[in-house]
Amino acid sequence: MQKLGLTQSLQQKLSPQQIQFIKLLQVPTAELETRVEEELEDNPALEEGAEELDEIKEEYNEEDTQDTSDELDVEDYLGDDDFSGYKMQGDGDNEDDKEMPIAMYTTLNEQLLDQLGFLKLSEREYAIGKQLIGSIESDGYIRRDLEAIINDLAFSQNIETDIDEVEETLRKIQQFDPPGIGARSLQECLLLQLERREDEHNVDVYVAKRIIEECFDEFTKKHYSKIMKRLDIEDEDFVKDAMELIRKLNPKPGGSSTGLVRTQFLIPDFILTNNGGELEIALNSRNAPELRVSRSYSEMFQAYEKSDKKDKKLKDTVSFVKQKLDAAKWFIDAIKQRQTTLLNTMRAIVDFQYDYFLEGDESKLKPMILKDIANIIHMDISTVSRVANSKSVQTDFGIFPLKYFFSEGIATDSGEDVSSREVKNELKQIIDGEDKSKPLSDDKLEKLLKAKGYNIARRTVAKYREQLNIPVARLRKEL
């Protein structure tokens, strides 16, 4: 026997307006103008210009307060899907397709094909060379197995070949510019560059080639004593000069020729000025576009009240007009809410880090986490995170991303908390001043930091060192 039951549940569901605000909040200033232009193109009820919204709202709201028994309600057209009634431009679109056109440059592949064309090759050799060039990655390496390339030639171009023939063509390509191109490993890449040196009979080049050919593993681990012993070299200056030569080689020969490089400009979202000791915050003017609801669309909606409401075509038209009017109002409100949230967040950050913003002294940065700011502005941590991860501020001492000012706290012997950034700066100074012939291990770095009053674990030292892109002691060793 079936039983009927009634259950009650509470669910959280974001409204279209909330979704729109969240999306606009995380858009940086550089992209906001494009978003606004897209919205203006998509919604004829939205116009540029000084706002005349108060009068329109009054008229619009008057219509909403009248008898709505036969009135069209926007919810009837939104349905259960929050996204069906209003679609913000950029949702699910490929952003790359909407970027501004940029100047065209010759790609690495095109440069290599041009050089291939200068060789006196048969049609078969050219096809093999073209296949090899097509397998070269943007950093200049061929990482595909040559056997796989041979199979590609057989299936796609009906060319039967073998390893010897492919390697012969590859050796020709490896003589192209930039030096080191077409290498299958770092070792081969460095050797190709050394072989191209005009002064190849120079002692430094000779020793460098022997180091890469015979002691590559020791070279990567900076085991200088093992290199000297294996190569039977007593004078460490020979090894030191050869290592200096190797360091000047390019480990990514294709890196400077990747073509179609997009130039990105950092546009600050906030401008902070120190006016005689008083910090003043302003939003970048590009964050405050002048937008208004179209009067003609508002009047079109009012005209509905004077028309035959039973006309299906008219109902469809009014449905469209109401949808666009609502979308325009939502967009303008979301832009205003974005501005308010940005300013409130930035003010809270400046107040929290006031001493730092006065002088730009990193030692005065206090430990600050997202929750600290969220509590001050009475908003969710996720909202603060969206602002901090995508916005930047221009100060008298440079432009900084907001996330730069957030850091963990480290306890000191005096019982105070200091910013992890301060500890990182201290760590970097210690490493910069170390004896490079005997670099400090993480254990020794931990003890030195503790001696300066920073209570920090060895694993934290290792984490901070990695965040500073500083290698382990063994790899910092120099002769």
C-alpha positions as CSV (number, residue, x, y, z in Angstrom):
1,M,0.0,0.0,0.0
2,Q,1.4,3.4,-1.0
3,K,1.8,6.1,1.6
4,L,1.8,9.8,0.9
5,G,4.1,12.0,2.9
6,L,4.9,15.7,3.0
7,T,8.5,16.8,3.6
8,Q,9.9,20.3,4.0
9,S,13.4,21.2,3.0
10,L,15.4,24.4,2.8
11,Q,17.6,25.0,-0.2
12,Q,19.9,27.8,-1.2
13,K,19.7,28.9,-4.8
14,L,21.4,31.9,-6.4
15,S,19.2,34.3,-8.3
16,P,20.2,35.5,-11.7
17,Q,21.0,38.9,-10.2
18,Q,23.4,37.3,-7.7
19,I,25.0,35.2,-10.4
20,Q,25.5,38.3,-12.5
21,F,27.0,40.2,-9.6
22,I,29.5,37.4,-8.8
23,K,30.6,37.2,-12.5
24,L,31.1,41.0,-12.7
25,L,32.9,41.2,-9.3
26,Q,35.7,38.9,-10.5
27,V,36.1,40.7,-13.8
28,P,39.3,42.9,-13.7
29,T,39.2,46.5,-14.9
30,A,40.9,45.7,-18.2
31,E,38.0,43.4,-19.2
32,L,35.1,45.4,-17.7
33,E,34.9,47.8,-20.6
34,T,34.6,44.9,-23.0
35,R,31.9,43.2,-20.9
36,V,29.9,46.5,-20.8
37,E,30.2,46.8,-24.6
38,E,29.0,43.2,-25.1
39,E,26.0,43.9,-22.8
40,L,25.1,47.1,-24.7
41,E,25.2,45.2,-28.0
42,D,23.1,42.3,-26.6
43,N,20.5,44.4,-24.8
44,P,18.8,47.3,-26.6
45,A,17.1,48.4,-23.3
46,L,20.6,49.4,-22.0
47,E,22.2,52.6,-23.1
48,E,25.3,54.6,-22.4
49,G,24.9,58.0,-20.8
50,A,24.0,59.8,-17.5
51,E,21.4,57.8,-15.6
52,E,17.8,58.8,-15.8
53,L,16.7,55.7,-13.9
54,D,14.8,57.3,-11.0
55,E,12.0,58.6,-13.1
56,I,11.9,55.4,-15.2
57,K,11.8,53.3,-12.0
58,E,8.9,55.4,-10.7
59,E,6.9,54.8,-13.9
60,Y,7.9,51.2,-14.1
61,N,7.0,50.5,-10.5
62,E,3.6,52.2,-11.0
63,E,2.8,49.6,-13.6
64,D,3.8,46.8,-11.2
65,T,1.5,48.1,-8.5
66,Q,-1.6,48.0,-10.7
67,D,-4.0,45.1,-11.1
68,T,-1.8,42.2,-12.2
69,S,-4.5,39.5,-12.8
70,D,-3.9,39.7,-16.6
71,E,-0.4,41.2,-16.2
72,L,2.6,39.4,-17.7
73,D,5.0,38.5,-14.9
74,V,8.7,38.2,-15.7
75,E,8.8,34.9,-13.7
76,D,6.5,33.3,-16.3
77,Y,9.2,33.8,-18.8
78,L,12.1,33.0,-16.6
79,G,10.7,29.6,-15.7
80,D,12.5,27.3,-13.3
81,D,15.9,27.8,-15.0
82,D,17.6,30.8,-13.5
83,F,19.5,31.3,-16.7
84,S,16.7,31.1,-19.3
85,G,15.4,34.6,-18.7
86,Y,18.7,36.4,-18.6
87,K,22.0,35.4,-20.1
88,M,25.1,37.5,-19.2
89,Q,27.4,38.0,-22.1
90,G,30.5,35.8,-21.8
91,D,28.8,32.8,-20.1
92,G,30.2,29.7,-21.7
93,D,31.7,31.6,-24.6
94,N,35.3,31.3,-25.7
95,E,36.9,34.5,-24.3
96,D,39.9,34.1,-26.7
97,D,37.6,34.7,-29.7
98,K,36.6,38.1,-28.3
99,E,40.0,39.6,-27.7
100,M,41.2,42.6,-29.6
101,P,43.1,41.8,-32.8
102,I,46.9,41.9,-32.3
103,A,49.9,42.2,-34.5
104,M,50.9,39.0,-36.3
105,Y,54.4,37.5,-35.9
106,T,56.1,34.7,-37.7
107,T,55.7,31.5,-35.7
108,L,58.6,29.1,-34.8
109,N,57.1,26.6,-37.2
110,E,57.0,29.1,-40.1
111,Q,60.6,30.1,-39.4
112,L,61.8,26.5,-39.6
113,L,59.8,25.7,-42.7
114,D,61.3,28.8,-44.4
115,Q,64.8,27.5,-43.6
116,L,63.8,24.0,-44.7
117,G,62.9,25.5,-48.1
118,F,66.4,26.8,-48.6
119,L,67.8,23.2,-48.5
120,K,68.1,21.3,-51.7
121,L,65.9,18.5,-50.7
122,S,63.9,16.0,-52.8
123,E,60.1,15.9,-52.4
124,R,60.5,12.9,-50.1
125,E,63.1,14.5,-47.9
126,Y,61.1,17.7,-47.7
127,A,58.0,15.7,-46.5
128,I,60.1,14.0,-43.8
129,G,61.5,17.4,-42.7
130,K,58.1,19.0,-42.6
131,Q,56.8,16.1,-40.4
132,L,59.7,16.6,-38.1
133,I,59.2,20.3,-37.8
134,G,55.5,19.8,-37.1
135,S,56.6,17.7,-34.1
136,I,58.7,20.4,-32.6
137,E,57.1,21.9,-29.5
138,S,57.0,25.6,-28.7
139,D,60.1,25.4,-26.5
140,G,62.1,23.9,-29.4
141,Y,62.2,20.3,-28.5
142,I,61.0,17.1,-30.2
143,R,59.6,14.9,-27.5
144,R,57.8,12.4,-29.8
145,D,59.6,9.1,-30.4
146,L,61.0,9.0,-33.9
147,E,59.3,5.6,-34.4
148,A,55.9,7.3,-33.9
149,I,56.9,10.0,-36.5
150,I,57.9,7.2,-38.9
151,N,54.4,5.6,-38.4
152,D,52.7,9.0,-39.1
153,L,54.6,9.3,-42.3
154,A,53.5,5.9,-43.4
155,F,49.8,6.3,-42.6
156,S,49.3,10.0,-43.5
157,Q,51.7,10.4,-46.5
158,N,52.4,6.9,-47.6
159,I,56.1,7.3,-47.1
160,E,58.0,4.3,-45.9
161,T,61.2,5.3,-44.1
162,D,63.5,4.2,-41.3
163,I,65.3,5.6,-38.3
164,D,68.6,6.4,-40.2
165,E,66.8,8.4,-42.9
166,V,64.7,10.4,-40.3
167,E,67.7,11.1,-38.1
168,E,69.7,12.3,-41.1
169,T,67.0,14.8,-41.9
170,L,66.7,15.7,-38.2
171,R,70.4,16.5,-38.1
172,K,69.9,19.0,-40.9
173,I,67.1,20.7,-39.0
174,Q,69.2,20.8,-35.9
175,Q,71.5,23.2,-37.8
176,F,68.7,25.7,-38.2
177,D,68.3,28.8,-36.1
178,P,67.8,29.3,-33.2
179,P,70.7,27.1,-32.1
180,G,69.6,24.0,-30.2
181,I,66.4,23.6,-32.1
182,G,65.0,20.1,-32.7
183,A,66.8,18.6,-29.7
184,R,65.3,15.5,-28.1
185,S,66.7,16.2,-24.6
186,L,68.4,19.0,-22.6
187,Q,71.7,17.3,-23.0
188,E,71.4,17.2,-26.8
189,C,70.2,20.8,-26.8
190,L,73.2,22.1,-25.0
191,L,75.6,20.0,-27.1
192,L,74.1,21.4,-30.3
193,Q,74.7,24.9,-29.1
194,L,78.3,24.2,-28.0
195,E,79.0,22.7,-31.5
196,R,77.8,25.9,-33.1
197,R,80.4,28.0,-31.2
198,E,82.9,29.6,-33.6
199,D,85.6,29.2,-30.9
200,E,85.0,25.5,-30.6
201,H,88.7,24.8,-30.1
202,N,88.7,27.1,-27.1
203,V,89.5,25.3,-23.9
204,D,86.3,26.4,-22.2
205,V,84.2,25.0,-25.1
206,Y,86.2,21.8,-25.1
207,V,85.7,21.3,-21.3
208,A,82.1,22.3,-21.5
209,K,81.4,19.7,-24.2
210,R,83.1,17.0,-22.1
211,I,81.1,18.0,-19.1
212,I,77.8,17.7,-21.0
213,E,78.8,14.5,-22.9
214,E,80.5,12.6,-20.0
215,C,79.2,14.1,-16.8
216,F,75.7,15.3,-17.5
217,D,74.2,13.7,-14.4
218,E,76.9,15.2,-12.1
219,F,76.4,18.6,-13.9
220,T,72.7,18.7,-13.2
221,K,73.4,17.9,-9.5
222,K,76.4,20.4,-9.4
223,H,78.8,17.7,-8.1
224,Y,81.9,19.7,-9.1
225,S,84.4,17.5,-7.3
226,K,83.1,14.4,-9.1
227,I,83.3,16.2,-12.5
228,M,86.9,17.2,-11.9
229,K,87.8,13.7,-10.8
230,R,86.0,12.0,-13.7
231,L,87.6,14.4,-16.3
232,D,90.9,14.3,-14.6
233,I,91.1,18.0,-14.2
234,E,93.1,19.5,-11.3
235,D,92.6,23.2,-12.0
236,E,89.1,24.1,-10.8
237,D,89.2,27.3,-12.9
238,F,88.8,25.2,-16.0
239,V,85.6,23.7,-14.7
240,K,84.4,27.0,-13.3
241,D,84.9,28.8,-16.7
242,A,83.2,25.9,-18.6
243,M,80.2,26.0,-16.2
244,E,79.9,29.7,-16.7
245,L,79.8,29.1,-20.5
246,I,77.1,26.4,-20.1
247,R,75.0,28.7,-18.0
248,K,74.9,31.2,-20.9
249,L,73.3,28.6,-23.2
250,N,69.6,28.6,-23.9
251,P,67.8,25.6,-22.4
252,K,64.6,26.5,-24.3
253,P,65.7,27.6,-27.8
254,G,62.1,28.0,-29.1
255,G,61.0,30.1,-26.2
256,S,61.7,33.4,-27.9
257,S,60.0,32.5,-31.1
258,T,56.7,31.1,-30.0
259,G,54.9,33.6,-32.2
260,L,51.5,35.3,-31.6
261,V,52.5,36.5,-28.1
262,R,49.7,38.3,-26.4
263,T,50.9,41.5,-24.6
264,Q,49.0,42.0,-21.4
265,F,48.9,45.4,-19.7
266,L,48.4,45.6,-15.9
267,I,45.6,48.2,-15.3
268,P,45.1,48.9,-11.6
269,D,41.6,48.7,-10.2
270,F,42.3,51.1,-7.4
271,I,44.5,54.2,-7.1
272,L,45.9,54.9,-3.6
273,T,47.5,58.2,-2.9
274,N,49.2,59.5,0.2
275,N,48.0,63.1,0.6
276,G,50.1,64.5,3.4
277,G,49.9,61.3,5.6
278,E,46.2,60.8,4.7
279,L,45.6,57.8,2.5
280,E,43.0,58.3,-0.2
281,I,41.4,55.5,-2.2
282,A,39.8,55.9,-5.6
283,L,38.4,53.4,-8.1
284,N,39.9,53.5,-11.5
285,S,37.4,55.6,-13.5
286,R,37.0,52.7,-16.0
287,N,35.2,50.8,-13.2
288,A,32.3,53.4,-13.3
289,P,30.7,53.3,-16.7
290,E,27.6,55.6,-17.2
291,L,24.7,53.4,-18.0
292,R,20.9,53.9,-18.0
293,V,17.7,52.1,-19.0
294,S,16.3,53.1,-22.4
295,R,13.3,55.4,-22.1
296,S,11.9,54.2,-25.4
297,Y,11.8,50.6,-24.1
298,S,10.2,51.8,-20.9
299,E,7.5,53.7,-22.9
300,M,7.0,50.7,-25.0
301,F,6.2,48.7,-21.9
302,Q,3.8,51.3,-20.6
303,A,2.0,51.3,-23.9
304,Y,1.0,47.6,-23.2
305,E,-1.4,48.8,-20.5
306,K,-3.4,50.6,-23.2
307,S,-3.5,47.7,-25.7
308,D,-5.5,44.6,-26.2
309,K,-3.8,42.1,-23.8
310,K,-5.4,39.1,-25.6
311,D,-3.2,39.6,-28.7
312,K,-0.7,36.8,-28.6
313,K,1.9,38.6,-30.7
314,L,1.6,41.6,-28.4
315,K,2.1,39.4,-25.4
316,D,5.2,37.9,-27.0
317,T,6.5,41.4,-27.7
318,V,5.9,42.7,-24.2
319,S,7.5,39.5,-22.8
320,F,10.6,40.4,-24.7
321,V,10.6,44.1,-23.7
322,K,10.0,43.3,-20.0
323,Q,12.8,40.7,-20.1
324,K,15.2,43.3,-21.6
325,L,14.2,46.0,-19.1
326,D,14.7,43.7,-16.2
327,A,18.1,42.6,-17.6
328,A,19.2,46.3,-18.0
329,K,18.2,47.1,-14.4
330,W,20.0,44.1,-13.1
331,F,23.1,44.9,-15.0
332,I,23.2,48.5,-13.7
333,D,22.5,47.4,-10.2
334,A,25.3,44.8,-10.5
335,I,27.8,47.4,-11.7
336,K,26.9,49.6,-8.7
337,Q,27.1,46.8,-6.3
338,R,30.5,45.8,-7.8
339,Q,31.8,49.3,-7.2
340,T,30.6,49.4,-3.6
341,T,32.0,46.0,-2.8
342,L,35.4,46.8,-4.4
343,L,35.7,50.1,-2.4
344,N,34.6,48.5,0.9
345,T,37.1,45.7,0.4
346,M,40.0,48.0,-0.5
347,R,39.2,50.4,2.4
348,A,39.3,47.5,4.8
349,I,42.7,46.3,3.5
350,V,44.2,49.8,3.7
351,D,42.9,50.3,7.2
352,F,44.3,46.9,8.2
353,Q,47.7,47.5,6.6
354,Y,47.8,51.3,7.2
355,D,51.4,51.5,8.4
356,Y,52.6,49.6,5.3
357,F,50.7,51.8,2.8
358,L,52.2,54.9,4.4
359,E,55.8,54.0,3.5
360,G,55.7,50.7,1.5
361,D,58.0,49.0,4.1
362,E,57.4,45.3,3.8
363,S,58.4,44.7,7.4
364,K,55.3,46.6,8.5
365,L,52.9,44.2,6.7
366,K,50.7,42.5,9.3
367,P,49.5,38.9,9.0
368,M,46.2,39.1,7.3
369,I,43.8,36.5,5.9
370,L,40.6,36.6,3.9
371,K,38.5,36.1,7.0
372,D,39.9,39.2,8.6
373,I,38.6,41.4,5.8
374,A,35.4,39.4,5.4
375,N,34.6,40.1,9.1
376,I,35.3,43.8,8.7
377,I,33.0,44.3,5.6
378,H,30.5,41.8,6.8
379,M,30.6,39.7,3.6
380,D,31.4,36.1,2.8
381,I,35.0,35.0,2.5
382,S,34.4,33.9,-1.1
383,T,33.5,37.5,-2.0
384,V,36.7,38.8,-0.6
385,S,38.6,36.0,-2.4
386,R,37.1,37.0,-5.7
387,V,38.2,40.6,-5.2
388,A,41.7,39.7,-3.9
389,N,42.5,37.2,-6.7
390,S,41.7,39.4,-9.7
391,K,42.3,43.0,-8.6
392,S,45.3,45.3,-8.2
393,V,46.1,48.7,-6.6
394,Q,48.4,51.5,-7.7
395,T,50.5,53.0,-4.9
396,D,53.3,55.6,-4.7
397,F,55.7,52.6,-4.7
398,G,54.3,50.4,-7.4
399,I,51.3,48.4,-8.6
400,F,50.5,45.3,-6.5
401,P,47.9,42.6,-6.7
402,L,45.6,42.6,-3.7
403,K,46.5,39.0,-2.8
404,Y,50.1,40.4,-2.2
405,F,48.9,41.9,1.1
406,F,47.4,38.6,2.5
407,S,49.8,36.4,4.4
408,E,50.0,33.9,7.2
409,G,51.2,34.8,10.7
410,I,54.4,33.5,12.2
411,A,54.9,33.6,16.0
412,T,58.1,35.2,17.3
413,D,59.9,34.8,20.6
414,S,58.3,38.0,21.9
415,G,54.8,36.4,21.4
416,E,53.9,38.7,18.5
417,D,52.7,37.5,15.0
418,V,54.7,38.7,12.0
419,S,53.8,38.3,8.3
420,S,55.1,35.3,6.5
421,R,56.3,37.8,3.9
422,E,58.7,39.3,6.4
423,V,60.1,35.8,7.2
424,K,60.5,35.2,3.4
425,N,62.5,38.4,3.1
426,E,64.7,37.4,6.0
427,L,65.2,34.0,4.5
428,K,66.1,35.5,1.1
429,Q,68.7,37.8,2.7
430,I,70.3,34.9,4.5
431,I,70.6,32.9,1.4
432,D,71.9,35.8,-0.7
433,G,74.6,36.3,1.9
434,E,75.7,32.7,2.3
435,D,79.0,31.3,1.2
436,K,78.1,29.8,-2.3
437,S,80.9,27.2,-2.0
438,K,79.1,25.9,1.2
439,P,75.4,26.8,0.8
440,L,73.2,26.5,3.9
441,S,70.9,23.5,4.2
442,D,67.2,23.9,5.3
443,D,68.2,22.7,8.8
444,K,70.8,25.4,9.1
445,L,68.4,28.0,7.7
446,E,65.8,27.0,10.3
447,K,68.3,27.5,13.1
448,L,69.4,30.9,11.8
449,L,65.8,32.1,11.6
450,K,65.1,30.8,15.1
451,A,68.2,32.8,16.3
452,K,66.5,35.9,14.8
453,G,63.4,35.1,16.8
454,Y,61.2,33.4,14.1
455,N,59.7,30.2,15.4
456,I,59.6,28.2,12.2
457,A,59.8,24.5,11.3
458,R,62.2,23.1,8.7
459,R,59.4,22.0,6.4
460,T,58.1,25.6,6.5
461,V,61.5,26.9,5.6
462,A,61.5,24.5,2.6
463,K,58.0,25.7,1.6
464,Y,59.0,29.3,1.7
465,R,62.3,28.6,-0.2
466,E,60.3,26.9,-3.0
467,Q,57.8,29.8,-3.1
468,L,60.8,32.1,-3.6
469,N,62.0,29.8,-6.4
470,I,65.3,29.2,-4.6
471,P,66.8,25.7,-5.2
472,V,68.0,23.3,-2.5
473,A,71.5,23.9,-1.1
474,R,73.1,21.3,-3.4
475,L,72.0,23.1,-6.5
476,R,73.1,26.5,-5.1
477,K,76.7,25.4,-4.8
478,E,79.2,27.2,-6.8
479,L,83.0,26.8,-7.2
